[in-house]
Amino acid sequence: VQLVESGGGLVQPGDSLRLSCTASQSAFYNLYTMGWFRQAPGKEREGVSFLNMRDTSTYYADSVKHRFTISADNAKNTVYLEMTSLRPEDTGVYFCGADPRAYYSPIVGLDPRNYNNWGQGTQVSVSS
């Protein structure tokens, strides 16, 4: 499965960004969970949000609740992460993860070890 992320950049605190993750068309409909993860320098990869493609339920890490929104456009084989009110601590490489299993628990869905497919990542830097 090929996943391609885009949309990262350098922004100031309080700004917004939208990340995109596009999957190969043939694989997209067999991917039941799509997630966003991030990795700051010197830290482990952490779950930010994921979307259960079966029932469209969404889940967020506490640190991004009410600021980030995950969504999907099935016609474009694309999952988005809309990020608002960005903070310096949101800085990191953001990765898109996908898995053919449907996750319903945030403990499972926000754990990067439960994903078998990854994109190359896109850098998000929040600094004044």
N, C-alpha and C positions, 0 to 999 in steps of 0.2 A: 504494500500500500504506500503510495507516494503522498506525502503531506507537504504543502508549501505555505509557509507563513509570510505575511507582509504587514506593513503598516507601522512598524516601530519608528522611533526617532528621538530627538532631543527636545524636551519641552520644559516649561517652567512649572513650578508648583501651582496647582489649581487648574491647569490646562487639561484638555481631553485628547484622547487618541482612540482610534478604532483599529484593532488588529483583525486580520483575516487569515483563515486557514482553509485552503482549498485541497480537497482530496480528489484522487483519480475517480472518474465517473463510475467505472465498473466496480470499484470497491465501496463507494460511499454508502450504498444502500445496505451493505452488510456490516456497517459500523454502527453499533447500537449505543455506544457512549463516546462522546467527543469532549475532551477536556483541555483546559489551559493551565499551564504550569509556568513557574518562573524560577530562575536561579541567579542569585546575587553572587558577586565575587566571594570566594571562600566559604560559601554556604551550600547546603544541599538543595536539590530541586524540591520545590514545594507546590502543592496543589493550590490553584486560585479559584477555579470554577469548573463545573462540568455539566453537560447536558445529556439527559437520557433521551435518545432519539425515538424511543418507542412511545413514551407517554409525554414527551416534551417537558418533563420536570427538570428544574434547574437547581443547582446547589452552589454555594459560595463559601469560601473561607471567611472567617469572622473579620479578618483585616480588610476585606474588600466589599463586604456587604453594604448595600445601598449606594455604592459608588460604581461598581462594575456590573455589566449586564451581558450575559451570554445569549446568543441566538443563532439560528440556522436559516439558511436559504437553500432548500433542497433542490430547487431548479438550477442553482449555481454550484452545487456540491460544496458549499462553503459554510463554515461556522465563524461567527464574529465574537469579538470581545470588545464591547464598548466600555472605555475607561474614562471616568470623569473625576474631578477633584483630585488629580494626581498629586502624590506626595513623594518626597525624595526616597522614602523607604520602598516605593514601588519600583525603583530602579532594578534592572536585571535583564537577563535574556529570557524572553518568553517563548515557550515551546507549546506546540499543539500536539496533543496525544489522542490516539484513537484506539478503540478496542471493540471486537465483535460481541463482547458480552455487555449486557444491559446492567448498569449499576444503579441501585436505589438508595444506597447508604453513603453519606458523605465520608465516613471513615474509609470506605473502600474506594469510592470514586475520586477522592482527593489524594490518594496514595499513588505516586508515579510508578511504583512497582507493579501495579495492576494493568499497565498499558504496554502493548506489544508494538505499537507503531508510533513513530515520532517524526516531526519535521526538523528542519535544521536550526530553527530558532530565529528570533528577531529581537534586536536590542531596543530596550526602552530605557531612556535616561531622563530623570526628572531632577533638574537643578536650576537654581537661580544664578 
